[in-house]
Amino acid sequence: MCVILGIVVGFYFEVAPLLPLVSMSVLLPVLYWVAKKQQREGFPYFEVLTSFITICLGVFVVGISMNRGMSQHYTEQALDQEKVWHLKVREVLKPNAYSHPYIAQIIALNGDVASGKLLFSLSVDSTLKELQVDDELVVYAKPDSIRPPLNPHQFDYKSYLQKQGIQHQIRTNYAAIIKKQGAPKTLFGLASNFREHIISKLKKENFGEEELGVIQALLLGKRDDISENTYNNYTNAGAVHILAVSGLHVGIILLLLEFILVPLERLPKGKTLKLLLVVLLLWGYAFVAGLSPSIVRAVTMFSFVAYALYLNRPTNSFNIIALSMLFILLVKPLFLFQVGSQMSYAAVFAIVWIYPKLQKLWFPDNLIIRKTWQLLSVSVAAQLGVLPISLFYFHQFPALFFISNLLIVPFLGLILGLGILVIALALIDLLPTFLVDSFNGVIKMMNSIIGWVAHQEGFIIKNIPFDSIQLLLGYLIIIVLVVFLSRPKWRVALVLFGGVIILQSWNIWNQTQLHKKEVVILAHRSRNTVLLHQLGDSLSIITPDSSNFGSIANNYSVAERIQKMNTSKLKNSYRLGDKKLFVVDSLGILPLEKQPDYVLLTQSPKINLDRFLDSIRPKTIFADGSNYPSLVNKWKLSCAQKEIPFHYTGEKGFYVFKF
């Protein structure tokens, strides 16, 4: 917990690693002296000092990971002009219709050694082969800052990349890069190439398109080829974790390996040999799956679990999980901010803690009922562990999650075992047709089950508003509730009721503030104009084309707890409290009043803006995404010359008109 606190402090307060390093160097000798002098009773100086040093350790590792204050980091140089960048591809991201994005490691800048990571995007060119992990290239370019969200409550891609240590991007095309030949290979590059080789072998077999996409995700951790419809089905059924090679898959593989390798225990030093073989095979599977962050995290965790099984200490599960988490965070501290990491550890901790308590509540004699209850208990425990995080990030809850887990998870070990066999035979070109058809049928059946569960839309609760305060209070209530059900006590009951009352009070406060709120927001929408008028829990979407406002209104309504929505046509003028907003559209109708407060230019009006600014003298000019970029640039220059504030939503994002 102290390391986690240190990572959070170091990340958000941007502490350079030198300060915590000096602090640890000074305090460690003091800690040694205190350990010798401290009495059994009295103030716990040793414990307090240990906690502070551990917090400093967290600050130090995240500072090193972010390269803060490092002279060789690329941000220490001027980035306002084009430079020669020597880059190495570290990760291939999912392409879109316009570009192929990559995460690239900086090797050199203008010929000098440099460090850091950035987002590297190449425009789509179907005639050329995509870059692979470990490819090295040279490009002459100027980096851009990652753009913040342009609309309210939109996914913050800038913040997401910052939590991976990425602050800038380079966008160019294939013609502008020079790819270096004979670039040295790393373990990650070899793993990625091997995974692509496996996928190319599987594509030669007679698998269905949907089935092959799921097989790649299920066994190899690559979800790029899954259709949006299939992925949404797994999400709505509460079974999307099946498509991410993570703790569930590695845990099942560990159990399979422990079972298969039991005969080794009869040999001299057999248990040690078995441990080494299990760990090697787990990391071998991680290599096959491309050594992605989620699989590395899961294999690290279960390597520690395998060691615990070797020591025969199943009661020490919390310490083993915490030790694996500590090890991961010391090596990769930014894993703490990844949603997958948070959900993975929350689920594992919940299973280890809550599952045994659920088993004590009821232990049926019938074997089938007992096994069903065990599976249901695991599913409920894991769901309780991730529920607040899931609501906070995704704002939905699949009420039928236990059905999909009951129907799929019991057979997941068989599916994974069969899948590994399919991969092994495909690699040596000995995969029989009957096995392809059988495995294809199994995956098709699994997709059908998930699809049926996902289409029970009445049981999928969507658009649930859930903020960070509710996230913390939600975990407080779940923890105290489990403690109370285990050992009912008045004090625990009071804490439980107190947490519920605080949660309800927070909801009431939000509702009270909501009914007092009135704002008008100019949103950014390419080729369209969108104004959002919030009055209490009602939202009016003002746009020329009422059918084309995308996810802007939906994201806003969930975050702001909107209950009613309607659409209306865009007019030429609006009264915003004691100020006026005039809209100048393609017809070019200008306001008659002098010095209007706000003027919004939409749909590329053909006006002489210089003459308009001289005659009307508006206080602020706005331009949205419906205008041609070339016109926007001219308007921006004109406003700068006249010293009139200019706000373009394509650059500065949305604007809030407050009453």
C-alpha positions as CSV (number, residue, x, y, z in Angstrom):
1,M,0.0,0.0,0.0
2,C,2.9,2.4,0.7
3,V,4.5,1.7,-2.6
4,I,1.1,2.3,-4.3
5,L,0.8,5.6,-2.4
6,G,4.3,6.6,-3.5
7,I,3.6,5.8,-7.1
8,V,0.4,7.9,-7.0
9,V,2.2,10.8,-5.3
10,G,5.2,10.6,-7.7
11,F,3.0,10.5,-10.8
12,Y,0.5,13.3,-10.0
13,F,2.9,15.6,-8.3
14,E,5.6,15.0,-11.0
15,V,8.4,14.4,-8.5
16,A,11.9,13.8,-10.0
17,P,13.6,10.6,-8.7
18,L,16.6,12.5,-7.1
19,L,14.6,13.7,-4.1
20,P,13.2,10.3,-3.0
21,L,16.6,8.7,-3.7
22,V,18.4,11.2,-1.4
23,S,15.6,10.7,1.2
24,M,16.0,6.9,1.2
25,S,19.8,7.2,1.4
26,V,19.6,9.4,4.5
27,L,16.8,7.5,6.2
28,L,18.1,3.9,5.8
29,P,21.0,4.4,8.3
30,V,18.5,6.1,10.7
31,L,16.2,3.1,10.3
32,Y,19.0,0.7,11.2
33,W,19.8,2.8,14.3
34,V,16.1,3.0,15.3
35,A,15.6,-0.8,14.9
36,K,18.4,-1.3,17.5
37,K,17.2,1.3,19.9
38,Q,13.4,1.1,19.7
39,Q,11.6,-0.5,22.8
40,R,8.8,-3.0,22.4
41,E,6.4,-0.4,23.9
42,G,6.1,3.2,22.9
43,F,5.8,5.2,19.7
44,P,6.4,2.9,16.6
45,Y,9.3,5.0,15.1
46,F,10.6,2.0,13.1
47,E,7.2,1.3,11.5
48,V,6.6,4.9,10.6
49,L,10.1,5.3,9.1
50,T,9.7,2.0,7.1
51,S,6.4,3.3,5.7
52,F,7.9,6.6,4.7
53,I,10.9,5.0,3.1
54,T,8.6,2.6,1.1
55,I,6.6,5.6,0.0
56,C,9.8,7.2,-1.2
57,L,10.6,4.0,-3.1
58,G,7.3,4.2,-4.9
59,V,8.0,7.9,-5.8
60,F,11.5,6.9,-7.0
61,V,10.4,4.0,-9.3
62,V,7.7,6.0,-11.0
63,G,10.1,8.9,-11.5
64,I,12.6,6.6,-13.1
65,S,9.9,5.0,-15.3
66,M,8.7,8.5,-16.5
67,N,12.4,9.6,-17.0
68,R,11.7,12.8,-15.1
69,G,14.7,15.1,-14.8
70,M,16.9,12.8,-16.9
71,S,19.2,14.8,-19.1
72,Q,18.9,12.3,-22.0
73,H,15.1,12.4,-22.0
74,Y,13.7,13.9,-25.3
75,T,11.6,16.5,-23.4
76,E,14.7,18.2,-22.2
77,Q,15.3,19.4,-25.8
78,A,13.4,22.0,-27.8
79,L,10.5,20.4,-29.6
80,D,9.2,23.4,-31.6
81,Q,11.0,22.4,-34.8
82,E,11.6,19.3,-36.9
83,K,14.4,17.0,-35.8
84,V,15.8,13.6,-36.9
85,W,14.3,10.9,-34.8
86,H,15.7,7.4,-34.5
87,L,12.9,5.2,-33.2
88,K,12.3,1.5,-32.4
89,V,8.8,0.0,-32.5
90,R,7.9,-1.4,-29.1
91,E,4.2,-2.2,-29.6
92,V,1.8,-2.4,-32.5
93,L,-1.6,-0.9,-31.7
94,K,-4.9,-1.6,-33.3
95,P,-5.2,0.2,-36.7
96,N,-8.1,2.4,-37.7
97,A,-9.4,3.5,-41.1
98,Y,-6.9,6.3,-41.4
99,S,-3.7,5.3,-39.7
100,H,-1.5,2.5,-38.3
101,P,-0.5,3.5,-34.7
102,Y,2.6,2.3,-32.8
103,I,4.3,2.9,-29.5
104,A,7.9,3.7,-30.3
105,Q,11.0,3.9,-28.1
106,I,13.3,6.8,-28.8
107,I,16.9,5.7,-29.5
108,A,18.5,9.0,-30.7
109,L,17.5,12.6,-31.5
110,N,19.6,14.5,-34.0
111,G,22.3,11.9,-33.7
112,D,22.6,12.1,-29.9
113,V,21.5,9.3,-27.5
114,A,18.0,10.0,-26.2
115,S,15.3,8.2,-24.2
116,G,11.5,8.2,-23.9
117,K,8.5,6.9,-25.6
118,L,6.0,8.4,-28.0
119,L,3.0,7.6,-30.2
120,F,4.0,7.1,-33.8
121,S,1.2,7.0,-36.5
122,L,1.6,6.2,-40.2
123,S,-1.2,7.0,-42.7
124,V,-2.8,3.9,-44.2
125,D,-1.0,2.5,-47.3
126,S,-2.4,-0.9,-48.4
127,T,0.5,-1.4,-50.8
128,L,3.1,-1.5,-48.0
129,K,3.6,-4.0,-45.1
130,E,2.9,-2.8,-41.6
131,L,5.8,-2.2,-39.2
132,Q,6.6,-5.0,-36.7
133,V,7.9,-4.9,-33.1
134,D,11.7,-4.2,-33.1
135,D,11.7,-2.5,-36.4
136,E,13.9,0.6,-36.4
137,L,13.3,3.7,-38.5
138,V,14.5,7.2,-39.0
139,V,12.1,10.1,-39.6
140,Y,12.5,13.9,-39.9
141,A,9.5,15.4,-38.1
142,K,8.2,17.7,-35.4
143,P,6.3,16.0,-32.5
144,D,2.8,17.1,-31.5
145,S,1.3,17.1,-28.1
146,I,-1.4,14.5,-27.5
147,R,-4.7,16.3,-28.0
148,P,-7.0,16.5,-24.9
149,P,-10.7,15.4,-25.3
150,L,-12.6,17.8,-27.5
151,N,-16.0,17.1,-25.9
152,P,-17.2,17.0,-22.3
153,H,-16.8,13.6,-20.5
154,Q,-15.2,12.1,-23.6
155,F,-12.6,9.3,-23.2
156,D,-9.4,11.2,-22.3
157,Y,-6.8,9.6,-24.6
158,K,-4.2,12.1,-23.5
159,S,-4.4,11.0,-19.9
160,Y,-4.5,7.4,-20.9
161,L,-1.2,7.7,-22.8
162,Q,0.4,9.8,-20.0
163,K,-0.2,6.9,-17.7
164,Q,2.0,4.9,-20.1
165,G,4.7,7.5,-20.0
166,I,3.8,8.9,-23.4
167,Q,3.4,12.7,-23.9
168,H,3.9,13.4,-27.6
169,Q,3.1,11.9,-31.0
170,I,4.5,11.9,-34.5
171,R,2.2,11.6,-37.5
172,T,3.6,11.0,-40.9
173,N,3.4,8.6,-43.9
174,Y,5.5,5.7,-45.2
175,A,7.3,7.8,-47.8
176,A,8.7,10.0,-45.0
177,I,10.5,7.2,-43.1
178,I,13.7,5.3,-43.6
179,K,13.5,1.8,-42.3
180,K,16.8,0.5,-41.0
181,Q,17.9,-3.0,-42.1
182,G,19.2,-5.6,-39.6
183,A,17.8,-3.9,-36.5
184,P,18.7,-5.9,-33.3
185,K,15.9,-8.2,-32.0
186,T,14.6,-8.2,-28.5
187,L,12.7,-10.9,-26.6
188,F,9.5,-8.9,-27.1
189,G,10.1,-8.7,-30.8
190,L,10.8,-12.4,-31.1
191,A,7.6,-13.1,-29.1
192,S,5.5,-10.8,-31.3
193,N,6.9,-12.3,-34.5
194,F,6.3,-15.9,-33.2
195,R,2.7,-15.0,-32.4
196,E,2.2,-13.6,-35.9
197,H,3.7,-16.8,-37.3
198,I,1.1,-18.8,-35.3
199,I,-1.7,-16.6,-36.5
200,S,-0.6,-17.0,-40.1
201,K,-0.6,-20.8,-39.6
202,L,-4.1,-20.7,-38.1
203,K,-5.4,-18.6,-41.0
204,K,-4.5,-21.3,-43.4
205,E,-6.9,-23.7,-41.7
206,N,-10.6,-23.9,-42.2
207,F,-11.7,-21.8,-39.2
208,G,-14.6,-19.4,-39.5
209,E,-13.8,-15.7,-39.5
210,E,-15.7,-14.9,-36.2
211,E,-14.3,-18.1,-34.6
212,L,-10.7,-17.4,-35.6
213,G,-10.9,-13.9,-34.1
214,V,-12.1,-15.3,-30.8
215,I,-9.4,-18.1,-30.9
216,Q,-6.7,-15.4,-31.4
217,A,-8.0,-13.4,-28.4
218,L,-8.6,-16.5,-26.2
219,L,-5.3,-18.2,-26.8
220,L,-2.9,-15.5,-28.0
221,G,-4.3,-12.3,-26.5
222,K,-4.8,-10.5,-29.9
223,R,-8.2,-9.0,-30.2
224,D,-7.7,-6.9,-33.4
225,D,-9.7,-9.3,-35.6
226,I,-12.8,-9.7,-33.4
227,S,-15.8,-8.0,-34.9
228,E,-17.4,-5.2,-32.9
229,N,-20.7,-7.1,-32.6
230,T,-19.0,-10.2,-31.1
231,Y,-16.9,-8.0,-28.7
232,N,-20.1,-6.2,-27.6
233,N,-21.8,-9.5,-27.0
234,Y,-19.1,-10.7,-24.6
235,T,-19.1,-7.3,-22.9
236,N,-22.9,-7.3,-22.4
237,A,-22.8,-10.9,-21.2
238,G,-20.2,-10.0,-18.5
239,A,-17.7,-12.4,-20.1
240,V,-15.3,-10.0,-21.8
241,H,-12.5,-11.3,-19.5
242,I,-12.6,-14.5,-21.5
243,L,-11.2,-12.6,-24.5
244,A,-8.3,-11.2,-22.6
245,V,-5.4,-13.6,-21.8
246,S,-5.0,-12.7,-18.1
247,G,-5.3,-14.2,-14.7
248,L,-8.2,-16.5,-15.5
249,H,-6.5,-18.2,-18.4
250,V,-3.1,-18.5,-16.7
251,G,-4.7,-19.8,-13.5
252,I,-6.4,-22.5,-15.4
253,I,-3.2,-23.4,-17.3
254,L,-1.4,-23.5,-13.9
255,L,-3.9,-26.0,-12.5
256,L,-3.6,-28.1,-15.7
257,L,0.2,-28.1,-15.4
258,E,0.0,-29.0,-11.7
259,F,-2.2,-31.9,-12.5
260,I,-0.3,-33.2,-15.6
261,L,3.1,-33.0,-13.9
262,V,2.1,-34.7,-10.6
263,P,4.1,-37.9,-11.5
264,L,7.4,-35.8,-11.3
265,E,6.9,-35.6,-7.6
266,R,8.0,-39.2,-7.2
267,L,11.5,-38.5,-8.5
268,P,14.3,-37.3,-6.3
269,K,14.0,-33.5,-6.0
270,G,10.8,-34.0,-8.1
271,K,8.9,-31.1,-6.5
272,T,11.6,-28.7,-7.3
273,L,11.8,-30.0,-10.8
274,K,8.1,-29.7,-11.1
275,L,8.1,-26.1,-9.9
276,L,10.9,-25.1,-12.4
277,L,9.0,-26.8,-15.3
278,V,5.7,-25.2,-14.4
279,V,7.2,-21.7,-14.2
280,L,9.1,-22.3,-17.5
281,L,6.0,-23.5,-19.2
282,L,4.0,-20.5,-17.9
283,W,6.5,-18.1,-19.3
284,G,6.7,-20.1,-22.5
285,Y,2.9,-19.6,-22.9
286,A,3.5,-15.8,-22.2
287,F,6.1,-15.8,-25.0
288,V,3.6,-17.5,-27.4
289,A,1.0,-14.9,-26.4
290,G,3.3,-12.1,-27.4
291,L,4.5,-11.0,-23.9
292,S,1.7,-8.4,-23.7
293,P,1.4,-6.4,-20.5
294,S,-1.7,-8.3,-19.3
295,I,-0.1,-11.8,-19.9
296,V,3.2,-10.7,-18.3
297,R,1.3,-9.4,-15.2
298,A,-0.7,-12.6,-15.0
299,V,2.2,-15.0,-15.4
300,T,4.2,-13.1,-12.8
301,M,1.4,-13.4,-10.3
302,F,0.9,-17.1,-10.9
303,S,4.6,-17.8,-10.8
304,F,4.5,-16.6,-7.2
305,V,1.3,-18.8,-6.7
306,A,3.2,-21.8,-8.1
307,Y,6.0,-21.1,-5.6
308,A,3.4,-21.0,-2.8
309,L,2.0,-24.4,-3.9
310,Y,5.6,-25.7,-3.9
311,L,6.0,-24.5,-0.3
312,N,2.5,-25.9,0.5
313,R,1.3,-22.6,2.0
314,P,-2.2,-22.1,0.6
315,T,-3.2,-20.0,3.6
316,N,-0.6,-17.5,2.7
317,S,-2.5,-16.4,-0.5
318,F,-2.8,-12.7,0.4
319,N,1.0,-12.4,1.0
320,I,1.8,-14.2,-2.3
321,I,-0.6,-12.0,-4.3
322,A,0.7,-8.9,-2.6
323,L,4.3,-10.0,-3.2
324,S,3.6,-10.5,-6.9
325,M,2.0,-7.1,-7.1
326,L,4.9,-5.4,-5.3
327,F,7.4,-7.1,-7.7
328,I,5.4,-5.9,-10.8
329,L,5.0,-2.4,-9.5
330,L,8.7,-2.0,-8.8
331,V,9.5,-3.1,-12.3
332,K,6.6,-1.5,-14.1
333,P,5.0,1.1,-11.8
334,L,2.7,2.5,-14.5
335,F,0.8,-0.8,-14.5
336,L,-1.0,0.6,-11.5
337,F,-3.0,3.0,-13.7
338,Q,-4.1,0.4,-16.3
339,V,-7.7,-0.7,-15.9
340,G,-6.8,-4.3,-16.7
341,S,-4.3,-4.4,-13.9
342,Q,-6.8,-2.8,-11.4
343,M,-9.6,-5.3,-12.3
344,S,-7.3,-8.3,-12.4
345,Y,-5.9,-7.8,-8.9
346,A,-9.3,-6.7,-7.5
347,A,-10.8,-9.9,-8.8
348,V,-8.0,-12.1,-7.5
349,F,-8.1,-10.5,-4.0
350,A,-11.9,-10.8,-3.9
351,I,-11.8,-14.5,-4.9
352,V,-9.1,-15.3,-2.3
353,W,-11.0,-13.4,0.5
354,I,-14.7,-13.8,-0.3
355,Y,-14.9,-17.3,-2.0
356,P,-14.0,-19.2,1.2
357,K,-16.6,-17.3,3.2
358,L,-19.3,-18.1,0.6
359,Q,-18.3,-21.8,0.8
360,K,-18.8,-21.7,4.6
361,L,-22.3,-20.3,4.2
362,W,-23.5,-23.5,2.4
363,F,-21.8,-26.8,1.6
364,P,-24.3,-29.0,-0.3
365,D,-23.9,-32.8,-0.2
366,N,-24.9,-33.3,-3.8
367,L,-21.7,-33.2,-6.0
368,I,-23.3,-31.5,-9.0
369,I,-25.0,-28.8,-6.8
370,R,-21.8,-28.4,-4.8
371,K,-19.7,-27.8,-8.0
372,T,-22.3,-25.4,-9.4
373,W,-22.3,-23.5,-6.1
374,Q,-18.5,-23.3,-6.1
375,L,-18.4,-21.9,-9.7
376,L,-21.2,-19.5,-8.8
377,S,-19.3,-18.4,-5.6
378,V,-16.1,-17.7,-7.6
379,S,-18.1,-15.7,-10.2
380,V,-19.9,-13.7,-7.5
381,A,-16.7,-13.1,-5.5
382,A,-14.8,-11.8,-8.6
383,Q,-17.8,-9.7,-9.7
384,L,-18.0,-8.1,-6.3
385,G,-14.3,-7.3,-6.5
386,V,-14.5,-5.5,-9.8
387,L,-18.0,-4.1,-9.5
388,P,-17.1,-0.5,-8.4
389,I,-14.2,-0.3,-11.0
390,S,-16.5,-1.6,-13.7
391,L,-19.2,0.9,-12.9
392,F,-16.7,3.7,-12.7
393,Y,-15.1,3.0,-16.1
394,F,-17.8,1.4,-18.1
395,H,-21.1,2.5,-16.5
396,Q,-22.9,-0.7,-17.0
397,F,-23.7,-4.0,-15.1
398,P,-24.5,-7.3,-16.8
399,A,-27.0,-8.9,-14.4
400,L,-26.7,-12.3,-16.1
401,F,-22.9,-12.5,-15.7
402,F,-23.3,-15.6,-13.6
403,I,-25.1,-17.5,-16.3
404,S,-22.4,-16.9,-18.9
405,N,-19.7,-17.8,-16.4
406,L,-21.6,-21.0,-15.3
407,L,-22.0,-22.1,-18.9
408,I,-18.4,-21.2,-20.2
409,V,-15.9,-21.2,-17.3
410,P,-16.3,-24.9,-16.4
411,F,-15.3,-25.8,-20.0
412,L,-12.6,-23.1,-20.3
413,G,-9.9,-25.5,-19.2
414,L,-10.9,-28.0,-21.9
415,I,-11.1,-25.2,-24.5
416,L,-7.6,-23.8,-23.6
417,G,-6.1,-27.3,-23.5
418,L,-7.6,-28.1,-26.9
419,G,-6.5,-24.7,-28.3
420,I,-2.9,-25.2,-27.2
421,L,-3.0,-28.6,-28.9
422,V,-4.4,-27.0,-32.1
423,I,-1.6,-24.4,-32.1
424,A,1.1,-27.0,-31.5
425,L,-0.1,-29.2,-34.4
426,A,-0.6,-26.2,-36.7
427,L,3.0,-25.2,-36.1
428,I,4.3,-28.5,-37.4
429,D,1.7,-28.7,-40.2
430,L,0.0,-31.8,-38.6
431,L,-3.4,-30.4,-37.7
432,P,-6.1,-32.8,-38.8
433,T,-9.3,-31.5,-40.3
434,F,-11.6,-33.2,-37.7
435,L,-9.8,-31.3,-34.9
436,V,-10.2,-28.0,-36.8
437,D,-13.9,-28.7,-37.3
438,S,-14.3,-29.8,-33.7
439,F,-12.5,-26.7,-32.2
440,N,-14.3,-24.4,-34.6
441,G,-17.6,-25.9,-33.5
442,V,-16.8,-25.5,-29.8
443,I,-15.9,-21.8,-30.3
444,K,-19.0,-21.3,-32.4
445,M,-21.2,-22.8,-29.7
446,M,-19.5,-20.5,-27.1
447,N,-20.1,-17.5,-29.2
448,S,-23.8,-18.5,-29.6
449,I,-24.2,-18.9,-25.8
450,I,-22.6,-15.5,-25.2
451,G,-24.8,-14.0,-27.9
452,W,-27.9,-15.4,-26.4
453,V,-27.1,-14.1,-22.9
454,A,-26.1,-10.7,-24.3
455,H,-29.4,-10.3,-26.2
456,Q,-31.3,-10.5,-22.9
457,E,-31.3,-6.7,-22.9
458,G,-33.7,-6.4,-20.0
459,F,-30.9,-7.7,-17.7
460,I,-28.2,-5.4,-18.9
461,I,-28.2,-2.2,-16.8
462,K,-26.5,0.5,-18.9
463,N,-25.7,4.2,-18.5
464,I,-25.1,4.1,-14.7
465,P,-23.6,7.3,-13.4
466,F,-20.7,6.5,-11.0
467,D,-18.0,8.9,-10.0
468,S,-14.7,8.5,-8.0
469,I,-16.4,9.2,-4.6
470,Q,-18.9,6.5,-5.3
471,L,-16.0,4.2,-6.3
472,L,-14.3,4.6,-2.9
473,L,-17.6,4.4,-1.0
474,G,-18.6,1.3,-3.0
475,Y,-15.5,-0.5,-2.0
476,L,-15.9,0.6,1.6
477,I,-19.4,-0.8,1.7
478,I,-18.5,-4.1,0.0
479,I,-15.5,-4.7,2.4
480,V,-17.5,-3.9,5.5
481,L,-20.5,-6.0,4.3
482,V,-18.3,-9.0,3.9
483,V,-16.7,-8.5,7.3
484,F,-20.2,-8.1,8.9
485,L,-21.6,-11.3,7.2
486,S,-18.5,-13.2,8.4
487,R,-18.6,-11.9,12.0
488,P,-21.7,-9.9,12.8
489,K,-20.8,-7.1,15.3
490,W,-22.6,-3.9,16.2
491,R,-19.5,-1.7,15.5
492,V,-19.2,-3.2,12.0
493,A,-22.9,-2.8,11.4
494,L,-22.6,0.9,12.4
495,V,-19.7,1.4,9.9
496,L,-21.8,-0.4,7.2
497,F,-24.9,1.8,7.8
498,G,-22.6,4.8,8.0
499,G,-21.1,4.0,4.6
500,V,-24.6,3.5,3.1
501,I,-25.8,6.8,4.6
502,I,-22.8,8.7,3.2
503,L,-23.3,7.1,-0.2
504,Q,-27.0,8.1,-0.2
505,S,-26.1,11.6,1.0
506,W,-23.6,12.0,-1.8
507,N,-26.3,11.0,-4.3
508,I,-28.8,13.4,-2.8
509,W,-26.2,16.2,-2.9
510,N,-25.5,15.5,-6.6
511,Q,-29.2,15.6,-7.4
512,T,-29.6,18.9,-5.5
513,Q,-26.7,20.4,-7.4
514,L,-28.0,19.0,-10.6
515,H,-31.4,20.7,-10.4
516,K,-29.6,24.0,-9.9
517,K,-27.4,23.7,-12.9
518,E,-27.8,25.4,-16.3
519,V,-25.1,25.5,-18.9
520,V,-24.8,25.7,-22.7
521,I,-21.9,23.9,-24.2
522,L,-20.5,24.3,-27.7
523,A,-19.3,20.8,-28.6
524,H,-17.0,19.6,-31.4
525,R,-18.4,17.5,-34.1
526,S,-16.8,17.1,-37.5
527,R,-18.9,18.5,-40.3
528,N,-21.7,19.5,-37.9
529,T,-22.7,21.9,-35.2
530,V,-23.8,20.7,-31.8
531,L,-24.9,22.8,-28.8
532,L,-25.8,21.1,-25.5
533,H,-28.2,23.0,-23.3
534,Q,-28.5,21.5,-19.8
535,L,-31.3,22.7,-17.5
536,G,-31.3,20.5,-14.4
537,D,-31.7,16.9,-15.3
538,S,-32.9,17.8,-18.9
539,L,-30.6,18.0,-21.9
540,S,-31.5,19.7,-25.2
541,I,-29.3,18.8,-28.2
542,I,-29.3,21.7,-30.6
543,T,-28.1,20.8,-34.1
544,P,-29.0,21.4,-37.7
545,D,-29.1,17.6,-38.3
546,S,-30.8,16.0,-35.3
547,S,-29.7,12.5,-36.2
548,N,-26.0,13.2,-36.3
549,F,-24.5,14.0,-32.8
550,G,-22.8,10.7,-32.2
551,S,-21.8,9.7,-28.6
552,I,-21.4,13.3,-27.4
553,A,-24.8,13.5,-25.9
554,N,-24.7,10.0,-24.5
555,N,-21.4,10.5,-22.7
556,Y,-22.6,13.8,-21.3
557,S,-25.9,12.5,-20.1
558,V,-24.4,9.5,-18.2
559,A,-21.8,11.7,-16.4
560,E,-24.2,14.5,-15.6
561,R,-27.1,12.1,-14.5
562,I,-29.4,13.4,-17.3
563,Q,-32.9,11.9,-17.2
564,K,-34.6,13.6,-20.2
565,M,-33.2,14.4,-23.6
566,N,-34.7,16.1,-26.7
567,T,-33.4,17.6,-29.9
568,S,-34.1,21.0,-31.5
569,K,-33.0,22.9,-34.7
570,L,-30.2,25.4,-34.5
571,K,-31.4,29.0,-34.6
572,N,-29.5,32.2,-35.5
573,S,-29.5,33.8,-32.0
574,Y,-29.8,32.7,-28.3
575,R,-30.0,34.6,-25.0
576,L,-27.5,33.2,-22.5
577,G,-28.4,35.0,-19.3
578,D,-27.5,38.6,-19.8
579,K,-25.4,37.9,-22.9
580,K,-26.3,37.0,-26.5
581,L,-24.9,34.3,-28.9
582,F,-25.3,34.9,-32.6
583,V,-24.9,32.0,-35.1
584,V,-23.6,32.8,-38.6
585,D,-24.2,29.8,-40.9
586,S,-23.7,29.2,-44.6
587,L,-26.3,31.8,-45.5
588,G,-24.0,34.5,-44.1
589,I,-26.7,36.4,-42.2
590,L,-24.9,38.8,-39.9
591,P,-26.2,40.2,-36.6
592,L,-27.6,43.8,-36.6
593,E,-26.4,44.6,-33.1
594,K,-23.0,46.2,-32.5
595,Q,-20.5,44.5,-30.1
596,P,-22.3,41.2,-29.6
597,D,-20.9,39.0,-26.8
598,Y,-20.5,35.7,-28.8
599,V,-20.5,35.0,-32.5
600,L,-20.4,31.4,-33.7
601,L,-19.3,30.7,-37.2
602,T,-20.7,27.4,-38.7
603,Q,-20.9,25.6,-42.0
604,S,-18.1,27.8,-43.6
605,P,-20.0,31.1,-44.1
606,K,-18.8,33.1,-47.1
607,I,-18.1,36.4,-45.3
608,N,-15.3,38.9,-45.2
609,L,-14.3,38.4,-41.5
610,D,-12.0,41.4,-41.4
611,R,-14.8,43.8,-42.5
612,F,-17.2,42.0,-40.1
613,L,-14.8,42.5,-37.2
614,D,-14.3,46.2,-38.0
615,S,-18.0,46.9,-38.4
616,I,-19.7,44.7,-35.7
617,R,-16.7,44.4,-33.3
618,P,-17.8,41.1,-31.5
619,K,-16.2,40.4,-28.2
620,T,-15.5,36.6,-28.9
621,I,-15.5,34.6,-32.1
622,F,-16.1,30.8,-32.1
623,A,-15.7,28.3,-34.9
624,D,-16.8,24.6,-34.7
625,G,-16.1,21.4,-36.6
626,S,-18.5,22.2,-39.4
627,N,-16.1,24.7,-41.0
628,Y,-13.3,24.1,-43.6
629,P,-9.9,24.0,-41.8
630,S,-8.4,26.5,-44.4
631,L,-11.1,29.0,-43.5
632,V,-10.6,28.5,-39.8
633,N,-6.9,29.3,-40.2
634,K,-7.7,32.6,-42.0
635,W,-10.2,33.5,-39.3
636,K,-7.7,32.7,-36.5
637,L,-5.2,35.0,-38.1
638,S,-7.7,37.8,-38.6
639,C,-8.8,37.6,-35.0
640,A,-5.2,37.6,-33.8
641,Q,-4.5,40.8,-35.8
642,K,-7.6,42.5,-34.3
643,E,-6.8,41.2,-30.8
644,I,-10.2,39.5,-30.6
645,P,-10.4,36.1,-28.7
646,F,-10.9,33.2,-31.1
647,H,-11.9,29.7,-30.0
648,Y,-11.8,26.8,-32.5
649,T,-13.3,23.6,-31.1
650,G,-11.0,21.5,-33.3
651,E,-8.0,22.8,-31.3
652,K,-9.2,24.0,-27.9
653,G,-12.1,21.6,-27.5
654,F,-15.6,22.4,-26.2
655,Y,-16.6,25.7,-24.6
656,V,-18.9,26.1,-21.7
657,F,-21.2,29.2,-21.6
658,K,-22.1,29.7,-17.9
659,F,-25.2,31.6,-16.7
